[in-house]
Amino acid sequence: MAKIALGVTSSVSIYKACEILRGFQKAGHEVQAVMTRNAARLVSPLLFSSLSGRKAIVDMFADDLPWSVAHVALAKEIGLLVVAPATANIIAKFARGIADDFLSTFYLAVEGPVLIAPAMNAAMFLHPKTQANVRELRSRGVEFVEPGRGYLACGDEGVGRLAEPGEIVARGLELLRRSESLRGRTVLVTAGPTREPLDPVRFLSNRSSGKMGYEMAREAIARGARVVLVTGPVAIFPPAKAEVVRVETAAEMEAAVLREFPQADFVVMAAAVADFRFAAPAGRKIKKPDLPDSLALVRTPDILKSLGGRKTTQYLVGFAAETENLRENALAKVKAKNLDFMVANDVAAEGVGFDSDDNQALLIDAAGAAAPTAKMSKRELSREIWDAIEKAHARRR
Ligand SMILES: Cc1cc2nc3c(=O)[nH]c(=O)nc-3n(C[C@H](O)[C@H](O)[C@H](O)COP(=O)(O)O)c2cc1C
């Protein structure tokens, strides 16, 4: 049994929120209703309090809340936040990070899954501002139950009708299940580039931003896994609950990965390890006149390949950046390196891949089945990739 927060805002479809609350209860979960002040003007909070058996929260500064800092305490207790119905206003506030009442403040404190079911007039829903806000929230990992088409309370026909309560409950339950799907598993993720020094100030590296690997780590944490994140130097923050191991060179990354590998259930190698290092790095800065005309390079270890040779029960996922013949090249790597799963990126494509916020990939399992994804944020893509990994992993067993 989980605790679910049901955010209720001031849409005419507010009456359907009662059915949603009931649906979660029937599935065995506890529900805490959180209403906006405007929602409480449409319907008395007493209705939600009596249905849920717990006092509906409306006021941020009420002195009868059961916690001292209620928005933070409640955020830690719940497994899911569902906002249904969600007004254009609350979607805009969430997208901007405005925290001027209990629900919007609470949203910022929630680290777990968030599901939003919008309900509004078609013109409001299709307004470019609302659409941009929905896109923004999606790219940050919030999920939506699309509103339906039909007769709207305002008398118009069109898109904006709150999705059916049964559909909202089903999606909510799916999100809850997913938040536990890697519980008890240890996931090792590598991310970012490596830096191969020539001397203390110069190095050889690549354009990896680390974003894809960090999102893979974030999503594994969201599914309940223990995550060890071995990361090269990047300019982004790791997910709060990751156990972070910072490395610089390919050799350091290899050592860290080999140390963590035996304990791992899943290994996700998203780092862009430099292929070469300088043959003779200097301990002090080499003065320009002393630099030779050419510098000798030697190959760095192929970490992925060596894991492929060592694996016992680990499920090994590789990332490949290709500029041509994506499927053939990626499949060849799956075979050559004894991988279980491969995420292949076309890094020559516009607006995706290295250093970009968006990505698009071809997901390939060990049997060679390949599924292309749409272009989406790396946050959203990490979810698709983990869904596919979990499915392929279940088939393997
Ligand atoms: C009867 C009535 C019905 C409304 N229905 C909706 C609606 O379905 N969707 C919406 O976005 N706004 C709707 N509004 C407007 C919102 O209530 C208004 O934007 C309000 O400021 C939102 O506050 P909240 O998001 O804090 O609940 C409605 C207003 C009224 C008076």
The ligand as an SDF file (V2000), in Angstrom:
LIG
                    3D

 31 33  0  0  0  0  0  0  0  0999 V2000
  -17.0030   27.5250  -12.7760 C   0  0  0  0  0  0  0  0  0  0  0  0
  -15.5580   27.6140  -13.1850 C   0  0  0  0  0  0  0  0  0  0  0  0
  -15.0120   26.6050  -13.9100 C   0  0  0  0  0  0  0  0  0  0  0  0
  -13.6580   26.6590  -14.3110 C   0  0  0  0  0  0  0  0  0  0  0  0
  -13.1400   25.6190  -15.0030 N   0  0  0  0  0  0  0  0  0  0  0  0
  -11.8340   25.6560  -15.3440 C   0  0  0  0  0  0  0  0  0  0  0  0
  -11.2510   24.5690  -16.0290 C   0  0  0  0  0  0  0  0  0  0  0  0
  -11.8850   23.5480  -16.3190 O   0  0  0  0  0  0  0  0  0  0  0  0
   -9.9380   24.6380  -16.3400 N   0  0  0  0  0  0  0  0  0  0  0  0
   -9.1810   25.7230  -16.0290 C   0  0  0  0  0  0  0  0  0  0  0  0
   -7.9760   25.7110  -16.3450 O   0  0  0  0  0  0  0  0  0  0  0  0
   -9.7090   26.7730  -15.3930 N   0  0  0  0  0  0  0  0  0  0  0  0
  -11.0070   26.7590  -15.0400 C   0  0  0  0  0  0  0  0  0  0  0  0
  -11.5590   27.8410  -14.3680 N   0  0  0  0  0  0  0  0  0  0  0  0
  -10.6940   28.9840  -14.0760 C   0  0  0  0  0  0  0  0  0  0  0  0
   -9.8310   28.7140  -12.8650 C   0  0  0  0  0  0  0  0  0  0  0  0
  -10.6570   28.4210  -11.7540 O   0  0  0  0  0  0  0  0  0  0  0  0
   -8.9730   29.9430  -12.5760 C   0  0  0  0  0  0  0  0  0  0  0  0
   -7.9870   30.0570  -13.5880 O   0  0  0  0  0  0  0  0  0  0  0  0
   -8.3120   29.8720  -11.2190 C   0  0  0  0  0  0  0  0  0  0  0  0
   -7.5270   31.0450  -11.0270 O   0  0  0  0  0  0  0  0  0  0  0  0
   -7.4050   28.6530  -11.0840 C   0  0  0  0  0  0  0  0  0  0  0  0
   -6.9700   28.5160   -9.7550 O   0  0  0  0  0  0  0  0  0  0  0  0
   -6.2610   27.1920   -9.2230 P   0  0  0  0  0  0  0  0  0  0  0  0
   -5.4060   26.6990  -10.3020 O   0  0  0  0  0  0  0  0  0  0  0  0
   -5.4620   27.6620   -8.0250 O   0  0  0  0  0  0  0  0  0  0  0  0
   -7.3380   26.2530   -8.8010 O   0  0  0  0  0  0  0  0  0  0  0  0
  -12.8830   27.7930  -13.9660 C   0  0  0  0  0  0  0  0  0  0  0  0
  -13.4700   28.8060  -13.2220 C   0  0  0  0  0  0  0  0  0  0  0  0
  -14.7810   28.7390  -12.8370 C   0  0  0  0  0  0  0  0  0  0  0  0
  -15.3920   29.8720  -12.0490 C   0  0  0  0  0  0  0  0  0  0  0  0
  1  2  1  0
  2  3  1  0
  2 30  2  0
  3  4  2  0
  4  5  1  0
  4 28  1  0
  5  6  2  0
  6  7  1  0
  6 13  1  0
  7  8  2  0
  7  9  1  0
  9 10  1  0
 10 11  2  0
 10 12  1  0
 12 13  2  0
 13 14  1  0
 14 15  1  0
 14 28  1  0
 15 16  1  0
 16 17  1  0
 16 18  1  0
 18 19  1  0
 18 20  1  0
 20 21  1  0
 20 22  1  0
 22 23  1  0
 23 24  1  0
 24 25  2  0
 24 26  1  0
 24 27  1  0
 28 29  2  0
 29 30  1  0
 30 31  1  0
M  END
$$$$
